[in-house]
Amino acid sequence: MFKSDNFYNLKISLFLGITGALLANLRFSIPGITGGTSDAREIAALISIFFLTKWPFSILVGILVSLGGPYNALPTTLLMHIIAIPLAWFFINSMKKKKITLIKLSTIWVIFVLLLYVSVYSTVFVISQIIFQQLPCKDFFITYKIFLNAVFFESIMTSLITSLSLVIIKTRTELKDTNLKLLEELQLNKAMKSDLIKAAKYQSISSLSGGIAHDFNNLITGISGSINLIALNCPKGITLQNNIEIAQKACKRAISLTNELMLFARGKIFDKKIISIREIIMDSSTFLFDQTDYEIAINLATKLWDINCDTVQIEQVIQNLLINAKQSIQDKGKITIIGINIEYQENNATINKGRYIKISITDTGKGIEQKNLNRIFDPYFTTKKSGNGLGLATVNSIIQNHEGYIFVNSVPGQGTTFTILIPAVE
């Protein structure tokens, strides 16, 4: 099997090599201008080197164009082309590495092709005549002059046409590269604009949420305290006591909601310390799934790297993701937690190089529809009847504040995997 690059070079070699062999049979002469018959095989052969990325394929081109004949001079023709075509390949590739203008490059190429005829083609032809045709050495310069006269028009024609081809090919390549760069810049600008809009949206929502949550928390704390005092002085078993318990649960829910709002709104880390996330995962899974029928599997690396984090916030991340998985499977299915160490040696499109711990939480629930995947981290977006749309938004905000990354992969009807990367302590 050829690799893609070799296959590309082979296609170019076969196409232009065979084309050159066919052009060798289309001989022409112009009385008074050409000293003999000329053909256009050199044009196809030399144009091929503008496309070839590996020099051995230039030898293949040289062999193929030589098969165009004349067959009684095949050794001479073959020797000329397997020397000249690779030489031209090395020359043009050395020129590509230099920062010169296209006009200068095309001019240099014209001169090079003329020199190719004057030196390589003519010298190889005469030496071949001496070797294969027993030409007397004393006739070297006479034969050399005759050959140059015969190929004079062909050398001019070949140098000009291939130079024009070089200009067209290089211009087309540069335009293509420019268009690709412009497209990449447009996509980058679009992504940056989207990120700026999202950041502004997060900032405004965070400020609003923080203010509302703070005031609401003060109110609900007072209400909750009053209800607790009433509950202490109310006889058990009466209807009022049941109503008070309902009110207490509602207060706890309201306090929990305001805590989430304030956590989302504060936008920074308050209490960082070096910990092992293993304990957080084990404690959170025990708290949420102990004495339940949920099937949960935990597979953590033996020596997970430590992380420098706000413990309360990372606990919130793990618990929110586990609650999300728990709600997704609805008493049916399995939740799997996997934790490993991972190191990226280089920056890529989404992740900076460095050491991370990678935590994946997978459920076999109903999954997330494709149209909702890009919105699940937006504040207040939810598809749940009882949801508030802050759980995943809070998770995303916390992970970003820890300079980490969060990814989601979901297939409707099969399940969802949330993956978080948190920088590890060096």
C-alpha positions as CSV (number, residue, x, y, z in Angstrom):
1,M,0.0,0.0,0.0
2,F,1.3,3.5,-0.9
3,K,1.1,6.2,1.6
4,S,-1.0,9.2,0.4
5,D,2.1,11.3,-0.5
6,N,3.7,8.5,-2.5
7,F,0.4,7.8,-4.3
8,Y,0.1,11.5,-5.2
9,N,3.7,11.6,-6.6
10,L,3.1,8.4,-8.5
11,K,-0.1,9.8,-10.2
12,I,1.8,12.9,-11.2
13,S,4.7,10.9,-12.5
14,L,2.6,8.5,-14.6
15,F,0.3,11.2,-16.0
16,L,3.0,13.7,-17.1
17,G,5.6,11.0,-17.9
18,I,3.1,9.2,-20.3
19,T,2.0,12.6,-21.7
20,G,5.7,13.4,-22.4
21,A,6.2,10.1,-24.2
22,L,3.2,10.8,-26.4
23,L,4.4,14.4,-27.1
24,A,7.7,12.9,-28.2
25,N,6.0,11.5,-31.3
26,L,4.6,14.9,-32.3
27,R,7.7,16.2,-33.9
28,F,7.8,19.5,-35.7
29,S,10.3,21.8,-37.5
30,I,10.3,25.4,-38.6
31,P,12.5,26.0,-41.7
32,G,15.0,28.7,-41.0
33,I,14.5,28.6,-37.3
34,T,14.9,25.1,-36.1
35,G,18.0,23.2,-37.0
36,G,16.2,19.9,-36.9
37,T,13.0,18.3,-35.6
38,S,11.8,19.2,-32.1
39,D,9.3,17.8,-29.7
40,A,7.5,19.0,-26.6
41,R,8.3,16.1,-24.3
42,E,10.6,18.3,-22.2
43,I,7.7,20.6,-21.4
44,A,5.7,17.8,-19.7
45,A,8.8,16.4,-18.0
46,L,9.9,19.7,-16.5
47,I,6.3,20.8,-15.5
48,S,6.1,17.5,-13.5
49,I,8.8,18.7,-11.1
50,F,6.7,21.7,-10.1
51,F,4.3,19.2,-8.5
52,L,6.5,16.3,-7.3
53,T,7.5,16.4,-3.6
54,K,10.0,13.5,-3.8
55,W,13.0,13.4,-6.2
56,P,13.0,9.6,-7.0
57,F,9.8,10.1,-8.9
58,S,11.5,12.6,-11.2
59,I,13.7,9.6,-12.4
60,L,10.5,7.8,-13.2
61,V,9.3,10.7,-15.3
62,G,12.6,10.7,-17.1
63,I,12.3,7.0,-17.9
64,L,8.7,7.4,-19.1
65,V,9.4,10.4,-21.4
66,S,12.4,8.5,-22.9
67,L,10.1,5.7,-24.0
68,G,8.6,8.1,-26.6
69,G,11.6,7.3,-28.8
70,P,13.4,7.3,-31.1
71,Y,14.1,3.7,-30.1
72,N,17.4,3.5,-32.0
73,A,18.7,6.2,-29.7
74,L,16.9,5.0,-26.5
75,P,20.1,4.6,-24.4
76,T,21.1,8.2,-25.2
77,T,17.6,9.6,-24.6
78,L,17.3,7.7,-21.3
79,L,20.6,8.8,-20.0
80,M,19.8,12.5,-20.9
81,H,16.5,12.5,-19.0
82,I,17.4,10.5,-15.9
83,I,20.2,13.1,-15.3
84,A,18.5,16.3,-16.4
85,I,15.0,15.9,-14.8
86,P,16.2,15.1,-11.2
87,L,18.8,17.9,-11.5
88,A,15.9,20.3,-12.4
89,W,13.9,19.0,-9.4
90,F,16.7,19.7,-7.0
91,F,17.2,23.2,-8.5
92,I,13.6,24.3,-8.4
93,N,13.1,23.0,-4.8
94,S,16.2,24.8,-3.6
95,M,14.8,28.0,-5.2
96,K,11.4,27.5,-3.4
97,K,13.2,27.7,-0.1
98,K,14.6,31.2,-0.9
99,K,12.4,34.3,-0.5
100,I,12.5,35.7,-4.0
101,T,9.8,37.3,-6.1
102,L,7.9,35.3,-8.6
103,I,9.2,37.4,-11.5
104,K,12.8,36.8,-10.4
105,L,12.1,33.0,-10.0
106,S,10.6,32.7,-13.5
107,T,13.6,34.6,-15.0
108,I,16.1,32.4,-13.2
109,W,14.2,29.3,-14.4
110,V,14.4,30.4,-18.0
111,I,18.1,30.8,-17.7
112,F,18.4,27.4,-15.9
113,V,16.5,25.5,-18.7
114,L,18.7,27.1,-21.4
115,L,21.8,26.1,-19.5
116,L,20.3,22.6,-19.1
117,Y,20.2,22.3,-22.9
118,V,23.6,23.9,-23.4
119,S,25.4,21.8,-20.7
120,V,23.6,18.6,-19.7
121,Y,21.6,17.6,-22.7
122,S,24.3,18.5,-25.3
123,T,27.2,17.0,-23.3
124,V,25.3,13.7,-22.5
125,F,24.2,13.5,-26.2
126,V,27.8,13.8,-27.5
127,I,29.3,11.5,-25.0
128,S,26.6,8.9,-25.8
129,Q,27.4,9.2,-29.4
130,I,31.1,8.5,-28.7
131,I,30.2,5.5,-26.5
132,F,27.3,3.9,-28.4
133,Q,27.9,5.1,-32.0
134,Q,31.7,5.1,-31.9
135,L,31.9,8.8,-32.8
136,P,35.5,9.9,-33.1
137,C,36.5,12.1,-30.1
138,K,38.0,14.7,-32.5
139,D,34.4,15.3,-33.7
140,F,33.2,16.2,-30.1
141,F,32.8,19.9,-30.6
142,I,31.4,19.6,-34.1
143,T,28.7,17.3,-32.9
144,Y,28.1,19.5,-29.9
145,K,27.5,22.5,-32.2
146,I,25.2,20.5,-34.4
147,F,23.2,19.4,-31.4
148,L,22.8,22.9,-30.1
149,N,21.7,24.1,-33.5
150,A,19.1,21.3,-33.6
151,V,17.6,22.1,-30.2
152,F,17.9,25.9,-30.2
153,F,14.2,26.6,-30.9
154,E,13.1,23.7,-28.6
155,S,15.2,25.1,-25.7
156,I,13.7,28.6,-26.1
157,M,10.2,27.2,-26.4
158,T,10.6,24.8,-23.4
159,S,12.1,27.5,-21.2
160,L,9.4,30.1,-21.9
161,I,6.4,27.7,-21.7
162,T,7.6,26.0,-18.5
163,S,8.4,29.4,-17.0
164,L,4.9,30.6,-17.7
165,S,3.5,27.3,-16.2
166,L,5.6,27.9,-13.1
167,V,4.1,31.4,-12.7
168,I,0.6,30.1,-13.1
169,I,1.1,27.1,-10.7
170,K,2.8,29.2,-8.0
171,T,0.2,32.0,-8.3
172,R,-2.6,29.5,-8.0
173,T,-1.0,27.9,-5.0
174,E,-0.4,31.3,-3.3
175,L,-4.0,32.3,-3.9
176,K,-5.2,29.0,-2.5
177,D,-3.0,29.5,0.6
178,T,-4.2,33.1,1.0
179,N,-7.9,32.0,0.8
180,L,-7.3,29.3,3.4
181,K,-5.6,31.8,5.7
182,L,-8.5,34.3,5.2
183,L,-11.0,31.5,5.9
184,E,-9.2,30.5,9.1
185,E,-9.0,34.1,10.2
186,L,-12.8,34.6,9.6
187,Q,-13.6,31.4,11.5
188,L,-11.3,32.6,14.4
189,N,-12.9,36.0,14.4
190,K,-16.3,34.4,14.5
191,A,-15.3,32.2,17.4
192,M,-13.7,35.1,19.2
193,K,-16.9,37.2,18.7
194,S,-19.0,34.3,20.0
195,D,-16.8,33.9,23.0
196,L,-16.9,37.7,23.8
197,I,-20.7,37.7,23.6
198,K,-20.9,34.6,25.8
199,A,-18.4,36.2,28.3
200,A,-20.4,39.4,28.4
201,K,-23.5,37.4,28.9
202,Y,-21.9,35.4,31.7
203,Q,-20.7,38.6,33.4
204,S,-24.0,40.3,33.3
205,I,-25.9,37.2,34.5
206,S,-23.2,36.7,37.2
207,S,-23.6,40.2,38.5
208,L,-27.4,40.1,38.5
209,S,-27.5,36.6,40.1
210,G,-25.0,37.5,42.8
211,G,-27.0,40.5,43.9
212,I,-30.3,38.8,43.8
213,A,-29.0,35.7,45.6
214,H,-27.3,37.7,48.4
215,D,-30.5,39.6,49.1
216,F,-32.8,36.6,48.7
217,N,-30.5,34.5,51.0
218,N,-30.8,37.1,53.8
219,L,-34.6,37.0,53.5
220,I,-34.9,33.2,53.3
221,T,-32.6,32.8,56.3
222,G,-34.9,34.9,58.4
223,I,-38.0,33.1,57.2
224,S,-36.3,29.7,57.8
225,G,-35.3,30.7,61.3
226,S,-38.8,31.8,62.2
227,I,-40.3,28.6,60.9
228,N,-37.8,26.6,62.9
229,L,-38.9,28.4,66.1
230,I,-42.6,27.8,65.3
231,A,-41.8,24.1,64.8
232,L,-40.1,23.8,68.2
233,N,-43.3,25.0,69.9
234,C,-45.8,23.2,67.7
235,P,-47.3,19.8,68.9
236,K,-46.4,16.9,66.6
237,G,-49.0,15.1,64.6
238,I,-51.3,18.0,63.8
239,T,-51.9,19.5,60.3
240,L,-50.0,22.6,61.2
241,Q,-46.9,20.6,61.9
242,N,-47.1,18.9,58.5
243,N,-47.4,22.3,56.8
244,I,-44.4,23.6,58.8
245,E,-42.3,20.6,57.6
246,I,-43.3,21.4,54.0
247,A,-42.3,25.0,54.6
248,Q,-38.9,23.9,56.1
249,K,-38.2,21.8,53.0
250,A,-39.1,24.7,50.7
251,C,-36.7,26.9,52.7
252,K,-33.9,24.4,52.4
253,R,-34.4,24.2,48.7
254,A,-34.4,28.0,48.4
255,I,-31.2,28.2,50.5
256,S,-29.6,25.6,48.2
257,L,-30.6,27.5,45.1
258,T,-29.2,30.8,46.4
259,N,-26.0,29.0,47.3
260,E,-25.7,27.8,43.7
261,L,-26.4,31.3,42.5
262,M,-23.7,32.8,44.7
263,L,-21.2,30.1,43.7
264,F,-21.9,30.7,40.1
265,A,-21.8,34.5,40.5
266,R,-18.6,34.9,42.5
267,G,-16.4,33.9,39.5
268,K,-13.2,33.3,41.4
269,I,-11.6,30.8,43.8
270,F,-11.5,31.7,47.4
271,D,-9.8,28.8,49.3
272,K,-7.2,26.9,47.2
273,K,-5.2,24.1,48.7
274,I,-3.5,21.0,47.4
275,I,-5.7,17.9,47.7
276,S,-6.4,14.5,46.2
277,I,-9.6,14.4,44.2
278,R,-10.0,10.7,45.1
279,E,-11.5,11.6,48.5
280,I,-14.0,14.0,46.9
281,I,-15.1,11.4,44.3
282,M,-15.5,8.7,46.9
283,D,-17.3,10.9,49.5
284,S,-19.7,12.4,46.9
285,S,-20.6,9.0,45.4
286,T,-21.2,7.5,48.9
287,F,-23.3,10.5,49.9
288,L,-25.5,10.3,46.7
289,F,-25.7,6.6,46.2
290,D,-25.2,4.9,49.5
291,Q,-28.2,2.6,50.4
292,T,-29.7,3.0,46.9
293,D,-30.2,0.5,44.1
294,Y,-28.2,2.6,41.6
295,E,-25.4,0.7,39.8
296,I,-22.2,2.7,40.1
297,A,-18.7,1.7,39.1
298,I,-15.6,3.6,40.2
299,N,-12.2,3.1,38.5
300,L,-9.5,5.5,39.7
301,A,-5.8,5.4,39.0
302,T,-3.8,4.1,41.9
303,K,-1.8,7.3,42.3
304,L,-3.9,10.2,41.0
305,W,-1.9,13.4,40.9
306,D,-2.8,16.1,43.4
307,I,-4.6,19.2,42.4
308,N,-4.5,22.8,43.7
309,C,-8.2,23.8,44.0
310,D,-11.0,25.2,46.0
311,T,-12.3,22.0,47.7
312,V,-15.9,23.2,48.1
313,Q,-16.1,24.2,44.4
314,I,-14.7,20.9,43.1
315,E,-17.1,19.0,45.4
316,Q,-19.9,21.0,43.8
317,V,-18.6,20.0,40.3
318,I,-18.5,16.2,41.1
319,Q,-21.8,16.3,42.9
320,N,-23.6,18.2,40.1
321,L,-22.3,15.9,37.5
322,L,-23.3,12.8,39.5
323,I,-26.8,14.3,40.2
324,N,-27.1,14.9,36.5
325,A,-26.2,11.3,35.7
326,K,-28.5,10.1,38.4
327,Q,-31.5,12.0,37.0
328,S,-30.6,10.8,33.5
329,I,-30.8,7.1,34.2
330,Q,-34.0,7.3,36.3
331,D,-33.3,4.2,38.4
332,K,-32.4,2.2,35.4
333,G,-28.9,1.9,34.1
334,K,-25.3,2.4,35.2
335,I,-23.0,5.2,36.2
336,T,-19.3,4.9,35.7
337,I,-16.6,7.1,37.1
338,I,-13.0,6.9,35.6
339,G,-10.1,8.9,36.9
340,I,-6.6,8.9,35.3
341,N,-3.5,11.0,35.0
342,I,-2.8,12.5,31.6
343,E,0.0,14.7,30.2
344,Y,-0.1,16.8,27.0
345,Q,3.3,17.4,25.6
346,E,2.2,20.2,23.2
347,N,-0.6,22.8,23.0
348,N,-3.5,21.8,20.7
349,A,-6.6,23.5,19.4
350,T,-8.4,23.2,22.8
351,I,-6.0,22.1,25.5
352,N,-2.7,23.7,26.7
353,K,0.2,21.4,27.3
354,G,0.8,20.2,30.9
355,R,-0.2,17.6,33.4
356,Y,-3.9,17.0,34.2
357,I,-6.2,14.7,36.0
358,K,-8.9,13.5,33.8
359,I,-12.3,12.5,35.3
360,S,-15.0,11.0,33.1
361,I,-18.5,10.4,34.4
362,T,-20.6,8.2,32.1
363,D,-24.3,7.3,32.4
364,T,-26.4,4.9,30.3
365,G,-29.4,7.2,30.4
366,K,-31.5,8.9,27.8
367,G,-28.7,11.1,26.5
368,I,-28.8,14.7,25.2
369,E,-30.3,15.8,21.9
370,Q,-27.7,17.2,19.5
371,K,-29.5,20.5,19.2
372,N,-29.1,21.1,23.0
373,L,-25.4,20.1,23.3
374,N,-24.1,23.6,22.6
375,R,-26.5,25.1,25.1
376,I,-26.2,22.9,28.2
377,F,-23.6,25.1,29.9
378,D,-25.7,28.3,29.3
379,P,-27.1,29.8,32.6
380,Y,-30.8,29.0,33.1
381,F,-31.0,26.6,30.2
382,T,-32.7,23.3,31.2
383,T,-34.8,20.6,29.6
384,K,-35.9,19.3,33.0
385,K,-39.3,20.3,34.4
386,S,-37.9,20.8,37.9
387,G,-34.5,22.1,36.8
388,N,-33.2,25.6,37.3
389,G,-30.5,25.6,34.6
390,L,-27.6,26.4,37.0
391,G,-26.0,23.0,37.7
392,L,-24.0,22.7,34.5
393,A,-23.4,26.4,34.2
394,T,-21.9,26.4,37.7
395,V,-19.8,23.3,36.8
396,N,-18.5,25.1,33.7
397,S,-17.7,28.3,35.6
398,I,-15.8,26.5,38.3
399,I,-13.7,24.4,35.9
400,Q,-12.8,27.5,33.9
401,N,-11.8,29.3,37.1
402,H,-9.4,26.4,37.8
403,E,-7.9,26.7,34.3
404,G,-9.4,23.4,33.4
405,Y,-11.6,22.0,30.6
406,I,-14.9,20.3,30.3
407,F,-16.2,18.2,27.4
408,V,-19.5,16.4,26.8
409,N,-20.2,13.5,24.4
410,S,-23.8,12.2,24.2
411,V,-25.8,9.8,22.0
412,P,-29.6,10.1,22.4
413,G,-30.9,6.8,23.8
414,Q,-27.4,5.5,24.8
415,G,-26.1,7.9,27.4
416,T,-23.8,10.8,28.1
417,T,-20.2,11.2,29.2
418,F,-18.9,14.4,30.9
419,T,-15.1,14.7,30.9
420,I,-13.2,17.2,33.0
421,L,-9.5,18.1,33.0
422,I,-8.1,19.8,36.0
423,P,-4.4,20.9,36.1
424,A,-2.3,18.7,38.3
425,V,0.3,20.0,40.8
426,E,3.7,19.8,39.1
